[in-house]
Amino acid sequence: MPTITIVGGGVAGLALAATLDPADFDVTLIERNPGFGRVPTAFGIWPFALAALERIGLDGEVRRAGLPLTSGVISAGSTHRPVTMTSRSPGLWLLPRPSLLRVLDEAVPVGVVRERREVDDPTALDGDLVVAADGVRSVVRRRIWGDEPRDTGVVAVRGVLPTAPDGPQDRICEFWGDGALFGVGPNRLPEGIGTNWYASARRREESPEASLSWAREAFADFPEPVRATLGGADPMRTVVNTILESRHPRRLVRDRYVLVGDAAHAMSPNLGRGACEAMVDAITLGLALNEHGRDGLRRYERSRLRPGQRMRAASALARRIALSDRAGRVVVGAVGALGRHLPR
């Protein structure tokens, strides 16, 4: 029976392990730090990703674990007046990262072998196929493809509050201005409806405590919802990450190695598509291997190379626009036009 080794037990790795047919493959899943994370920040799950999850019977679980999002508002400029709004239902669902990982983890067949360890040399791994699902700092991509991600010079600060945001519980709001961005919306936490928030700016990565101190000063002139959210933010429920972007690979498959998710197309989070693209990669690859065996690799690469790279480029453009010092009506309109051309 063919053997597949998956490096990385995050969204992409778990989704692939949940998709592969245990009657056709012996699967090993390697993750250095199993678990669902201590800060339950929210993922946005778009309709195209829900459609992929439906193919493996998990769309209902995602809906039950999440919240439907029916509108979004972007405010920009010195007055922070709303300059664009989506009022129709986009079919988008928000759910905490731990909830999504739990749904995927519980769908992994019991026959999958799980190993808790770090991979230093992917060439030493067993497996007819080795799938790089090990994220933006992928050791497989670095060793086999020979490249590293780019540092965008932007830091993302994310967190959750146990209390619900003011206003509608199905709306997300973003505030742009002075080269910084702040977003706030609902989140389904174990204790009830809470708040998911995020901020980004061109700066270096610091501790949650230092980042919150900076954010409270940097966003002091932003509207009350921003100030109130930061006022209630807790460093223990805050995470800070440098935003890295992958380079454009010519191929997703090289010899026995395959790239999926952030290892293939790590992107800025401004369009909220990273987890979605990772799941679609993994499910597309798994179904292609189930149906066509190793010949499915070519089908996967033809299907997913260009869409993933287009989304990486579009997310980078959205980041540059959102963090522009002149993020007003014209640039927000550009994002609106961009959004109309993205798959839903």
Beta strands, then each sheet from edge to edge (+ up, - down):
strand 1: 3-7
strand 2: 26-30
strand 3: 42-45
strand 4: 67-69
strand 5: 71-76
strand 6: 81-86
strand 7: 92-96
strand 8: 113-115
strand 9: 129-132
strand 10: 150-161
strand 11: 171-177
strand 12: 180-189
strand 13: 192-202
strand 14: 238-245
strand 15: 253-254
strand 16: 257-259
sheet 1: 8+ 2+ 1+ 9+ 16+ 15-
sheet 2: 3+ 7- 4+
sheet 3: 6+ 5- 11- 12+ 13- 10+ 14-
end
